[in-house]
Amino acid sequence: MTILVQDLNQWKGAPVLDVTDTKIGTLSSVYVDAATDEWLFASVETGVIGFKKVVFVPLDQAAVGRHDLRVAFPKETVKAAPAFAVDEELGPEDEPRIYAHYALPYDPAATPSGRRLARR
């Protein structure tokens, strides 16, 4: 099933599950390709009150369930991704680290802004 970015944004606050249906956290934001507007990453809020952080997970092969979003990575991989404060903006220097963590190719020159990710 194809998930449109505007539809995925309606799932903010929904549980994000890994490949074994283990809860990782809750959907915080959706990040799209700045050149194509195609959804690429979800930012997921994890942790407990007072110790919350945001990690990014690719949306490739993600699926929407009845009340949750399932991603194609194990919880351990997602939790080991570069982490950010809940209210922290993603900087251009952070993008390559996120892509590298998931062994994904990164080419910022593909967009006029020199950035691959845009928050929606």
N, CA, C and O atoms as a printed pandas DataFrame, in Angstrom:
     atom_number atom_name residue_name chain_id  residue_number  x_coord  y_coord  z_coord
0              1         N          MET        A               1    0.839   -1.178    0.000
1              2        CA          MET        A               1    0.000    0.000    0.000
2              3         C          MET        A               1    0.886    1.244    0.000
3              4         O          MET        A               1    1.847    1.312    0.766
4              5         N          THR        A               2    0.584    2.215   -0.833
5              6        CA          THR        A               2    1.321    3.460   -0.887
6              7         C          THR        A               2    0.788    4.406    0.186
7              8         O          THR        A               2   -0.422    4.561    0.352
8              9         N          ILE        A               3    1.705    5.029    0.904
9             10        CA          ILE        A               3    1.334    5.974    1.947
10            11         C          ILE        A               3    1.734    7.356    1.482
11            12         O          ILE        A               3    2.912    7.607    1.229
12            13         N          LEU        A               4    0.774    8.258    1.365
13            14        CA          LEU        A               4    1.077    9.625    0.986
14            15         C          LEU        A               4    1.578   10.388    2.200
15            16         O          LEU        A               4    1.144   10.131    3.323
16            17         N          VAL        A               5    2.496   11.330    1.980
17            18        CA          VAL        A               5    3.076   12.085    3.087
18            19         C          VAL        A               5    1.998   12.740    3.931
19            20         O          VAL        A               5    2.060   12.674    5.158
20            21         N          GLN        A               6    1.012   13.370    3.307
21            22        CA          GLN        A               6   -0.028   14.027    4.091
22            23         C          GLN        A               6   -0.800   13.017    4.937
23            24         O          GLN        A               6   -1.234   13.350    6.039
24            25         N          ASP        A               7   -0.978   11.809    4.451
25            26        CA          ASP        A               7   -1.639   10.771    5.246
26            27         C          ASP        A               7   -0.757   10.349    6.416
27            28         O          ASP        A               7   -1.245   10.170    7.532
28            29         N          LEU        A               8    0.529   10.191    6.165
29            30        CA          LEU        A               8    1.453    9.759    7.210
30            31         C          LEU        A               8    1.544   10.796    8.325
31            32         O          LEU        A               8    1.706   10.438    9.492
32            33         N          ASN        A               9    1.444   12.065    7.980
33            34        CA          ASN        A               9    1.470   13.115    8.996
34            35         C          ASN        A               9    0.298   13.001    9.969
35            36         O          ASN        A               9    0.404   13.418   11.122
36            37         N          GLN        A              10   -0.803   12.445    9.515
37            38        CA          GLN        A              10   -1.952   12.260   10.393
38            39         C          GLN        A              10   -1.679   11.215   11.474
39            40         O          GLN        A              10   -2.449   11.093   12.427
40            41         N          TRP        A              11   -0.607   10.473   11.334
41            42        CA          TRP        A              11   -0.259    9.420   12.297
42            43         C          TRP        A              11    0.682    9.925   13.386
43            44         O          TRP        A              11    1.139    9.129   14.205
44            45         N          LYS        A              12    0.983   11.214   13.421
45            46        CA          LYS        A              12    1.869   11.750   14.467
46            47         C          LYS        A              12    1.331   11.357   15.838
47            48         O          LYS        A              12    0.139   11.497   16.115
48            49         N          GLY        A              13    2.225   10.864   16.691
49            50        CA          GLY        A              13    1.836   10.404   18.016
50            51         C          GLY        A              13    1.496    8.928   18.056
51            52         O          GLY        A              13    1.318    8.362   19.134
52            53         N          ALA        A              14    1.401    8.289   16.881
53            54        CA          ALA        A              14    1.086    6.855   16.826
54            55         C          ALA        A              14    2.322    6.031   17.196
55            56         O          ALA        A              14    3.449    6.481   16.987
56            57         N          PRO        A              15    2.122    4.837   17.740
57            58        CA          PRO        A              15    3.250    3.961   18.050
58            59         C          PRO        A              15    4.010    3.577   16.778
59            60         O          PRO        A              15    3.414    3.353   15.725
60            61         N          VAL        A              16    5.341    3.506   16.902
61            62        CA          VAL        A              16    6.197    3.022   15.822
62            63         C          VAL        A              16    6.756    1.687   16.294
63            64         O          VAL        A              16    7.373    1.596   17.355
64            65         N          LEU        A              17    6.528    0.651   15.487
65            66        CA          LEU        A              17    6.949   -0.703   15.823
66            67         C          LEU        A              17    8.065   -1.153   14.900
67            68         O          LEU        A              17    8.171   -0.688   13.765
68            69         N          ASP        A              18    8.905   -2.070   15.399
69            70        CA          ASP        A              18    9.982   -2.607   14.557
70            71         C          ASP        A              18    9.494   -3.834   13.791
71            72         O          ASP        A              18    8.298   -4.126   13.766
72            73         N          VAL        A              19   10.422   -4.542   13.171
73            74        CA          VAL        A              19   10.072   -5.703   12.340
74            75         C          VAL        A              19    9.476   -6.852   13.140
75            76         O          VAL        A              19    8.836   -7.731   12.563
76            77         N          THR        A              20    9.671   -6.865   14.453
77            78        CA          THR        A              20    9.108   -7.928   15.289
78            79         C          THR        A              20    7.901   -7.436   16.087
79            80         O          THR        A              20    7.471   -8.091   17.036
80            81         N          ASP        A              21    7.356   -6.277   15.700
81            82        CA          ASP        A              21    6.217   -5.650   16.375
82            83         C          ASP        A              21    6.538   -5.175   17.790
83            84         O          ASP        A              21    5.639   -5.040   18.620
84            85         N          THR        A              22    7.818   -4.923   18.067
85            86        CA          THR        A              22    8.231   -4.341   19.339
86            87         C          THR        A              22    8.163   -2.825   19.217
87            88         O          THR        A              22    8.634   -2.259   18.230
88            89         N          LYS        A              23    7.582   -2.166   20.211
89            90        CA          LYS        A              23    7.444   -0.710   20.155
90            91         C          LYS        A              23    8.811   -0.044   20.306
91            92         O          LYS        A              23    9.588   -0.363   21.206
92            93         N          ILE        A              24    9.076    0.898   19.388
93            94        CA          ILE        A              24   10.300    1.696   19.427
94            95         C          ILE        A              24   10.013    3.020   20.122
95            96         O          ILE        A              24   10.803    3.471   20.951
96            97         N          GLY        A              25    8.899    3.638   19.792
97            98        CA          GLY        A              25    8.526    4.946   20.330
98            99         C          GLY        A              25    7.288    5.440   19.614
99           100         O          GLY        A              25    6.475    4.644   19.146
100          101         N          THR        A              26    7.139    6.772   19.526
101          102        CA          THR        A              26    5.994    7.357   18.844
102          103         C          THR        A              26    6.450    8.246   17.689
103          104         O          THR        A              26    7.511    8.867   17.748
104          105         N          LEU        A              27    5.631    8.295   16.642
105          106        CA          LEU        A              27    5.958    9.103   15.472
106          107         C          LEU        A              27    5.919   10.580   15.842
107          108         O          LEU        A              27    4.907   11.090   16.323
108          109         N          SER        A              28    7.040   11.254   15.607
109          110        CA          SER        A              28    7.154   12.668   15.938
110          111         C          SER        A              28    6.966   13.536   14.692
111          112         O          SER        A              28    6.180   14.482   14.704
112          113         N          SER        A              29    7.688   13.210   13.622
113          114        CA          SER        A              29    7.621   13.984   12.381
114          115         C          SER        A              29    7.939   13.087   11.200
115          116         O          SER        A              29    8.436   11.971   11.352
116          117         N          VAL        A              30    7.640   13.605   10.024
117          118        CA          VAL        A              30    7.976   12.934    8.781
118          119         C          VAL        A              30    8.950   13.833    8.029
119          120         O          VAL        A              30    8.739   15.042    7.933
120          121         N          TYR        A              31   10.013   13.242    7.500
121          122        CA          TYR        A              31   10.990   13.974    6.701
122          123         C          TYR        A              31   10.943   13.443    5.279
123          124         O          TYR        A              31   10.929   12.234    5.048
124          125         N          VAL        A              32   10.919   14.364    4.339
125          126        CA          VAL        A              32   10.809   14.010    2.929
126          127         C          VAL        A              32   12.076   14.407    2.184
127          128         O          VAL        A              32   12.888   15.186    2.684
128          129         N          ASP        A              33   12.231   13.864    0.991
129          130        CA          ASP        A              33   13.318   14.242    0.102
130          131         C          ASP        A              33   13.049   15.666   -0.355
131          132         O          ASP        A              33   11.993   15.943   -0.924
132          133         N          ALA        A              34   13.984   16.570   -0.117
133          134        CA          ALA        A              34   13.791   17.982   -0.439
134          135         C          ALA        A              34   13.603   18.221   -1.933
135          136         O          ALA        A              34   13.007   19.226   -2.322
136          137         N          ALA        A              35   14.098   17.319   -2.777
137          138        CA          ALA        A              35   13.972   17.496   -4.223
138          139         C          ALA        A              35   12.677   16.923   -4.773
139          140         O          ALA        A              35   12.103   17.485   -5.706
140          141         N          THR        A              36   12.204   15.809   -4.211
141          142        CA          THR        A              36   11.056   15.105   -4.794
142          143         C          THR        A              36    9.807   15.117   -3.913
143          144         O          THR        A              36    8.727   14.758   -4.380
144          145         N          ASP        A              37    9.932   15.516   -2.668
145          146        CA          ASP        A              37    8.854   15.509   -1.689
146          147         C          ASP        A              37    8.392   14.083   -1.348
147          148         O          ASP        A              37    7.297   13.893   -0.818
148          149         N          GLU        A              38    9.216   13.104   -1.649
149          150        CA          GLU        A              38    8.931   11.711   -1.329
150          151         C          GLU        A              38    9.364   11.442    0.114
151          152         O          GLU        A              38   10.457   11.844    0.512
152          153         N          TRP        A              39    8.508   10.757    0.910
153          154        CA          TRP        A              39    8.859   10.528    2.302
154          155         C          TRP        A              39   10.040    9.585    2.417
155          156         O          TRP        A              39   10.111    8.566    1.730
156          157         N          LEU        A              40   10.982    9.944    3.312
157          158        CA          LEU        A              40   12.205    9.167    3.467
158          159         C          LEU        A              40   12.412    8.653    4.891
159          160         O          LEU        A              40   12.767    7.490    5.085
160          161         N          PHE        A              41   12.194    9.506    5.878
161          162        CA          PHE        A              41   12.483    9.145    7.266
162          163         C          PHE        A              41   11.340    9.553    8.182
163          164         O          PHE        A              41   10.604   10.503    7.915
164          165         N          ALA        A              42   11.217    8.810    9.261
165          166        CA          ALA        A              42   10.341    9.203   10.359
166          167         C          ALA        A              42   11.239    9.569   11.521
167          168         O          ALA        A              42   12.238    8.896   11.775
168          169         N          SER        A              43   10.889   10.635   12.231
169          170        CA          SER        A              43   11.573   10.889   13.496
170          171         C          SER        A              43   10.677   10.261   14.562
171          172         O          SER        A              43    9.461   10.447   14.575
172          173         N          VAL        A              44   11.323    9.513   15.453
173          174        CA          VAL        A              44   10.609    8.731   16.454
174          175         C          VAL        A              44   11.053    9.181   17.836
175          176         O          VAL        A              44   12.244    9.176   18.148
176          177         N          GLU        A              45   10.095    9.569   18.657
177          178        CA          GLU        A              45   10.382    9.976   20.038
178          179         C          GLU        A              45   10.460    8.724   20.902
179          180         O          GLU        A              45    9.537    7.909   20.926
180          181         N          THR        A              46   11.575    8.586   21.610
181          182        CA          THR        A              46   11.793    7.420   22.461
182          183         C          THR        A              46   12.179    7.873   23.858
183          184         O          THR        A              46   12.439    9.055   24.085
184          185         N          GLY        A              47   12.215    6.938   24.788
185          186        CA          GLY        A              47   12.643    7.230   26.150
186          187         C          GLY        A              47   11.469    7.496   27.068
187          188         O          GLY        A              47   10.306    7.350   26.692
188          189         N          VAL        A              48   11.809    7.894   28.289
189          190        CA          VAL        A              48   10.799    8.183   29.304
190          191         C          VAL        A              48   10.828    9.673   29.632
191          192         O          VAL        A              48   11.788   10.366   29.295
192          193         N          ILE        A              49    9.793   10.159   30.278
193          194        CA          ILE        A              49    9.704   11.576   30.617
194          195         C          ILE        A              49   10.973   12.016   31.331
195          196         O          ILE        A              49   11.426   11.377   32.281
196          197         N          GLY        A              50   11.532   13.112   30.858
197          198        CA          GLY        A              50   12.772   13.629   31.411
198          199         C          GLY        A              50   14.008   13.121   30.681
199          200         O          GLY        A              50   15.086   13.702   30.798
200          201         N          PHE        A              51   13.851   12.035   29.928
201          202        CA          PHE        A              51   14.974   11.445   29.198
202          203         C          PHE        A              51   14.578   11.110   27.762
203          204         O          PHE        A              51   15.082   10.148   27.182
204          205         N          LYS        A              52   13.682   11.899   27.196
205          206        CA          LYS        A              52   13.209   11.638   25.835
206          207         C          LYS        A              52   14.234   12.120   24.818
207          208         O          LYS        A              52   14.958   13.090   25.046
208          209         N          LYS        A              53   14.276   11.418   23.691
209          210        CA          LYS        A              53   15.144   11.790   22.583
210          211         C          LYS        A              53   14.421   11.435   21.291
211          212         O          LYS        A              53   13.400   10.747   21.306
212          213         N          VAL        A              54   14.955   11.907   20.187
213          214        CA          VAL        A              54   14.401   11.618   18.870
214          215         C          VAL        A              54   15.469   10.914   18.051
215          216         O          VAL        A              54   16.622   11.342   18.004
216          217         N          VAL        A              55   15.064    9.821   17.405
217          218        CA          VAL        A              55   15.933    9.110   16.471
218          219         C          VAL        A              55   15.212    9.026   15.134
219          220         O          VAL        A              55   13.989    9.148   15.070
220          221         N          PHE        A              56   15.973    8.817   14.075
221          222        CA          PHE        A              56   15.410    8.740   12.736
222          223         C          PHE        A              56   15.458    7.306   12.228
223          224         O          PHE        A              56   16.396    6.562   12.511
224          225         N          VAL        A              57   14.426    6.932   11.471
225          226        CA          VAL        A              57   14.373    5.597   10.868
226          227         C          VAL        A              57   13.858    5.744    9.437
227          228         O          VAL        A              57   12.892    6.468    9.197
228          229         N          PRO        A              58   14.500    5.058    8.482
229          230        CA          PRO        A              58   14.021    5.123    7.102
230          231         C          PRO        A              58   12.601    4.583    6.978
231          232         O          PRO        A              58   12.212    3.650    7.680
232          233         N          LEU        A              59   11.837    5.185    6.075
233          234        CA          LEU        A              59   10.463    4.760    5.842
234          235         C          LEU        A              59   10.346    3.795    4.662
235          236         O          LEU        A              59    9.242    3.387    4.303
236          237         N          ASP        A              60   11.473    3.429    4.060
237          238        CA          ASP        A              60   11.458    2.441    2.997
238          239         C          ASP        A              60   10.903    1.133    3.557
239          240         O          ASP        A              60   11.395    0.638    4.571
240          241         N          GLN        A              61    9.915    0.587    2.928
241          242        CA          GLN        A              61    9.246   -0.653    3.324
242          243         C          GLN        A              61    8.448   -0.530    4.628
243          244         O          GLN        A              61    8.099   -1.540    5.239
244          245         N          ALA        A              62    8.162    0.696    5.048
245          246        CA          ALA        A              62    7.308    0.890    6.229
246          247         C          ALA        A              62    5.860    0.625    5.841
247          248         O          ALA        A              62    5.487    0.746    4.674
248          249         N          ALA        A              63    5.054    0.265    6.824
249          250        CA          ALA        A              63    3.644   -0.013    6.577
250          251         C          ALA        A              63    2.808    0.544    7.711
251          252         O          ALA        A              63    3.217    0.520    8.872
252          253         N          VAL        A              64    1.641    1.042    7.364
253          254        CA          VAL        A              64    0.714    1.537    8.365
254          255         C          VAL        A              64   -0.208    0.395    8.763
255          256         O          VAL        A              64   -0.823   -0.250    7.914
256          257         N          GLY        A              65   -0.294    0.154   10.083
257          258        CA          GLY        A              65   -1.220   -0.843   10.605
258          259         C          GLY        A              65   -2.518   -0.157   10.990
259          260         O          GLY        A              65   -2.790    0.960   10.550
260          261         N          ARG        A              66   -3.308   -0.815   11.801
261          262        CA          ARG        A              66   -4.580   -0.213   12.236
262          263         C          ARG        A              66   -4.370    1.047   13.055
263          264         O          ARG        A              66   -5.070    2.043   12.871
264          265         N          HIS        A              67   -3.403    0.997   13.959
265          266        CA          HIS        A              67   -3.163    2.132   14.855
266          267         C          HIS        A              67   -1.680    2.429   15.028
267          268         O          HIS        A              67   -1.298    3.124   15.970
268          269         N          ASP        A              68   -0.838    1.915   14.137
269          270        CA          ASP        A              68    0.599    2.078   14.310
270          271         C          ASP        A              68    1.317    2.120   12.966
271          272         O          ASP        A              68    0.730    1.883   11.910
272          273         N          LEU        A              69    2.601    2.429   13.045
273          274        CA          LEU        A              69    3.480    2.442   11.881
274          275         C          LEU        A              69    4.553    1.393   12.123
275          276         O          LEU        A              69    5.212    1.406   13.162
276          277         N          ARG        A              70    4.731    0.481   11.168
277          278        CA          ARG        A              70    5.751   -0.558   11.293
278          279         C          ARG        A              70    6.896   -0.232   10.337
279          280         O          ARG        A              70    6.673    0.029    9.155
280          281         N          VAL        A              71    8.118   -0.250   10.858
281          282        CA          VAL        A              71    9.295    0.029   10.044
282          283         C          VAL        A              71   10.071   -1.267    9.819
283          284         O          VAL        A              71    9.848   -2.261   10.511
284          285         N          ALA        A              72   10.972   -1.249    8.856
285          286        CA          ALA        A              72   11.674   -2.463    8.436
286          287         C          ALA        A              72   13.031   -2.648    9.119
287          288         O          ALA        A              72   13.933   -3.262    8.550
288          289         N          PHE        A              73   13.178   -2.122   10.331
289          290        CA          PHE        A              73   14.445   -2.223   11.054
290          291         C          PHE        A              73   14.189   -2.701   12.473
291          292         O          PHE        A              73   13.138   -2.412   13.046
292          293         N          PRO        A              74   15.154   -3.440   13.052
293          294        CA          PRO        A              74   14.988   -3.857   14.447
294          295         C          PRO        A              74   15.156   -2.675   15.408
295          296         O          PRO        A              74   15.858   -1.709   15.111
296          297         N          LYS        A              75   14.509   -2.774   16.541
297          298        CA          LYS        A              75   14.543   -1.716   17.559
298          299         C          LYS        A              75   15.978   -1.338   17.923
299          300         O          LYS        A              75   16.282   -0.155   18.073
300          301         N          GLU        A              76   16.852   -2.314   18.065
301          302        CA          GLU        A              76   18.239   -2.054   18.462
302          303         C          GLU        A              76   18.949   -1.157   17.444
303          304         O          GLU        A              76   19.718   -0.274   17.825
304          305         N          THR        A              77   18.692   -1.380   16.156
305          306        CA          THR        A              77   19.313   -0.561   15.108
306          307         C          THR        A              77   18.804    0.867   15.175
307          308         O          THR        A              77   19.584    1.814   15.069
308          309         N          VAL        A              78   17.504    1.024   15.351
309          310        CA          VAL        A              78   16.905    2.362   15.412
310          311         C          VAL        A              78   17.395    3.100   16.649
311          312         O          VAL        A              78   17.765    4.271   16.564
312          313         N          LYS        A              79   17.404    2.432   17.797
313          314        CA          LYS        A              79   17.829    3.080   19.045
314          315         C          LYS        A              79   19.304    3.476   19.012
315          316         O          LYS        A              79   19.715    4.388   19.729
316          317         N          ALA        A              80   20.106    2.794   18.181
317          318        CA          ALA        A              80   21.538    3.112   18.071
318          319         C          ALA        A              80   21.812    4.238   17.067
319          320         O          ALA        A              80   22.956    4.665   16.915
320          321         N          ALA        A              81   20.769    4.718   16.385
321          322        CA          ALA        A              81   20.928    5.807   15.415
322          323         C          ALA        A              81   21.296    7.098   16.139
323          324         O          ALA        A              81   21.047    7.229   17.337
324          325         N          PRO        A              82   21.893    8.059   15.413
325          326        CA          PRO        A              82   22.184    9.354   16.046
326          327         C          PRO        A              82   20.913    9.914   16.694
327          328         O          PRO        A              82   19.844    9.924   16.083
328          329         N          ALA        A              83   21.049   10.378   17.933
329          330        CA          ALA        A              83   19.899   10.869   18.701
330          331         C          ALA        A              83   19.957   12.384   18.849
331          332         O          ALA        A              83   21.029   12.990   18.850
332          333         N          PHE        A              84   18.775   12.974   18.973
333          334        CA          PHE        A              84   18.647   14.420   19.089
334          335         C          PHE        A              84   17.669   14.756   20.201
335          336         O          PHE        A              84   16.806   13.947   20.543
336          337         N          ALA        A              85   17.802   15.947   20.765
337          338        CA          ALA        A              85   16.836   16.409   21.763
338          339         C          ALA        A              85   15.479   16.556   21.071
339          340         O          ALA        A              85   15.417   16.818   19.870
340          341         N          VAL        A              86   14.411   16.391   21.817
341          342        CA          VAL        A              86   13.059   16.421   21.264
342          343         C          VAL        A              86   12.783   17.707   20.495
343          344         O          VAL        A              86   12.119   17.668   19.459
344          345         N          ASP        A              87   13.277   18.845   20.977
345          346        CA          ASP        A              87   13.010   20.132   20.325
346          347         C          ASP        A              87   14.159   20.607   19.436
347          348         O          ASP        A              87   14.147   21.748   18.973
348          349         N          GLU        A              88   15.142   19.756   19.194
349          350        CA          GLU        A              88   16.325   20.121   18.408
350          351         C          GLU        A              88   16.031   20.047   16.911
351          352         O          GLU        A              88   15.378   19.113   16.445
352          353         N          GLU        A              89   16.521   21.043   16.159
353          354        CA          GLU        A              89   16.381   21.049   14.701
354          355         C          GLU        A              89   17.470   20.164   14.092
355          356         O          GLU        A              89   18.597   20.121   14.584
356          357         N          LEU        A              90   17.120   19.469   13.032
357          358        CA          LEU        A              90   18.079   18.643   12.311
358          359         C          LEU        A              90   18.955   19.549   11.451
359          360         O          LEU        A              90   18.448   20.254   10.578
360          361         N          GLY        A              91   20.253   19.535   11.688
361          362        CA          GLY        A              91   21.178   20.372   10.939
362          363         C          GLY        A              91   21.731   19.654    9.720
363          364         O          GLY        A              91   21.659   18.428    9.636
364          365         N          PRO        A              92   22.286   20.411    8.767
365          366        CA          PRO        A              92   22.827   19.784    7.552
366          367         C          PRO        A              92   23.966   18.810    7.860
367          368         O          PRO        A              92   24.170   17.849    7.118
368          369         N          GLU        A              93   24.702   19.045    8.933
369          370        CA          GLU        A              93   25.795   18.142    9.293
370          371         C          GLU        A              93   25.285   16.834    9.904
371          372         O          GLU        A              93   26.030   15.858    9.997
372          373         N          ASP        A              94   24.026   16.818   10.315
373          374        CA          ASP        A              94   23.439   15.615   10.905
374          375         C          ASP        A              94   22.958   14.620    9.854
375          376         O          ASP        A              94   22.965   13.412   10.090
376          377         N          GLU        A              95   22.545   15.120    8.705
377          378        CA          GLU        A              95   21.988   14.256    7.668
378          379         C          GLU        A              95   22.933   13.126    7.258
379          380         O          GLU        A              95   22.507   11.971    7.227
380          381         N          PRO        A              96   24.206   13.414    6.939
381          382        CA          PRO        A              96   25.100   12.328    6.516
382          383         C          PRO        A              96   25.271   11.252    7.597
383          384         O          PRO        A              96   25.422   10.074    7.271
384          385         N          ARG        A              97   25.247   11.637    8.861
385          386        CA          ARG        A              97   25.387   10.654    9.955
386          387         C          ARG        A              97   24.201    9.705    9.992
387          388         O          ARG        A              97   24.371    8.508   10.223
388          389         N          ILE        A              98   23.005   10.226    9.766
389          390        CA          ILE        A              98   21.802    9.383    9.774
390          391         C          ILE        A              98   21.848    8.401    8.608
391          392         O          ILE        A              98   21.596    7.209    8.788
392          393         N          TYR        A              99   22.167    8.893    7.421
393          394        CA          TYR        A              99   22.261    8.026    6.249
394          395         C          TYR        A              99   23.342    6.957    6.464
395          396         O          TYR        A              99   23.130    5.787    6.144
396          397         N          ALA        A             100   24.488    7.355    7.000
397          398        CA          ALA        A             100   25.589    6.408    7.223
398          399         C          ALA        A             100   25.188    5.318    8.214
399          400         O          ALA        A             100   25.557    4.157    8.039
400          401         N          HIS        A             101   24.445    5.680    9.241
401          402        CA          HIS        A             101   24.021    4.690   10.248
402          403         C          HIS        A             101   23.243    3.549    9.599
403          404         O          HIS        A             101   23.389    2.392    9.992
404          405         N          TYR        A             102   22.418    3.873    8.608
405          406        CA          TYR        A             102   21.611    2.854    7.934
406          407         C          TYR        A             102   22.254    2.376    6.626
407          408         O          TYR        A             102   21.615    1.674    5.843
408          409         N          ALA        A             103   23.515    2.755    6.388
409          410        CA          ALA        A             103   24.268    2.366    5.190
410          411         C          ALA        A             103   23.528    2.752    3.902
411          412         O          ALA        A             103   23.476    1.983    2.943
412          413         N          LEU        A             104   22.960    3.963    3.908
413          414        CA          LEU        A             104   22.238    4.483    2.744
414          415         C          LEU        A             104   23.106    5.511    2.026
415          416         O          LEU        A             104   23.843    6.253    2.675
416          417         N          PRO        A             105   23.031    5.568    0.693
417          418        CA          PRO        A             105   23.810    6.573   -0.039
418          419         C          PRO        A             105   23.290    7.981    0.265
419          420         O          PRO        A             105   22.086    8.189    0.412
420          421         N          TYR        A             106   24.210    8.938    0.358
421          422        CA          TYR        A             106   23.838   10.317    0.669
422          423         C          TYR        A             106   24.435   11.251   -0.356
423          424         O          TYR        A             106   25.653   11.272   -0.538
424          425         N          ASP        A             107   23.594   12.034   -1.039
425          426        CA          ASP        A             107   24.052   12.994   -2.043
426          427         C          ASP        A             107   23.312   14.315   -1.855
427          428         O          ASP        A             107   22.246   14.511   -2.438
428          429         N          PRO        A             108   23.870   15.231   -1.040
429          430        CA          PRO        A             108   23.192   16.508   -0.812
430          431         C          PRO        A             108   23.190   17.415   -2.036
431          432         O          PRO        A             108   22.390   18.347   -2.112
432          433         N          ALA        A             109   24.066   17.158   -2.983
433          434        CA          ALA        A             109   24.146   18.004   -4.172
434          435         C          ALA        A             109   22.925   17.836   -5.074
435          436         O          ALA        A             109   22.755   18.583   -6.038
436          437         N          ALA        A             110   22.084   16.867   -4.766
437          438        CA          ALA        A             110   20.899   16.616   -5.592
438          439         C          ALA        A             110   19.834   17.699   -5.430
439          440         O          ALA        A             110   18.870   17.730   -6.195
440          441         N          THR        A             111   19.994   18.591   -4.443
441          442        CA          THR        A             111   19.002   19.645   -4.224
442          443         C          THR        A             111   19.669   21.012   -4.238
443          444         O          THR        A             111   20.852   21.122   -3.918
444          445         N          PRO        A             112   18.931   22.056   -4.604
445          446        CA          PRO        A             112   19.499   23.409   -4.614
446          447         C          PRO        A             112   19.949   23.867   -3.225
447          448         O          PRO        A             112   20.912   24.625   -3.108
448          449         N          SER        A             113   19.270   23.419   -2.184
449          450        CA          SER        A             113   19.614   23.852   -0.831
450          451         C          SER        A             113   20.829   23.117   -0.283
451          452         O          SER        A             113   21.392   23.516    0.736
452          453         N          GLY        A             114   21.234   22.040   -0.960
453          454        CA          GLY        A             114   22.343   21.244   -0.449
454          455         C          GLY        A             114   21.914   20.325    0.692
455          456         O          GLY        A             114   22.759   19.737    1.368
456          457         N          ARG        A             115   20.612   20.199    0.907
457          458        CA          ARG        A             115   20.084   19.319    1.949
458          459         C          ARG        A             115   19.186   18.288    1.302
459          460         O          ARG        A             115   18.514   18.566    0.309
460          461         N          ARG        A             116   19.181   17.107    1.866
461          462        CA          ARG        A             116   18.324   16.042    1.352
462          463         C          ARG        A             116   16.977   16.000    2.049
463          464         O          ARG        A             116   15.966   15.677    1.426
464          465         N          LEU        A             117   16.952   16.325    3.343
465          466        CA          LEU        A             117   15.740   16.126    4.145
466          467         C          LEU        A             117   15.024   17.430    4.465
467          468         O          LEU        A             117   15.647   18.437    4.802
468          469         N          ALA        A             118   13.708   17.387    4.353
469          470        CA          ALA        A             118   12.855   18.510    4.735
470          471         C          ALA        A             118   11.773   17.974    5.640
471          472         O          ALA        A             118   11.185   16.931    5.355
472          473         N          ARG        A             119   11.500   18.676    6.737
473          474        CA          ARG        A             119   10.488   18.249    7.702
474          475         C          ARG        A             119    9.095   18.630    7.220
475          476         O          ARG        A             119    8.878   19.743    6.742
476          477         N          ARG        A             120    8.157   17.702    7.348
477          478        CA          ARG        A             120    6.774   17.979    6.969
478          479         C          ARG        A             120    5.872   17.772    8.152
479          480         O          ARG        A             120    4.659   17.954    8.042
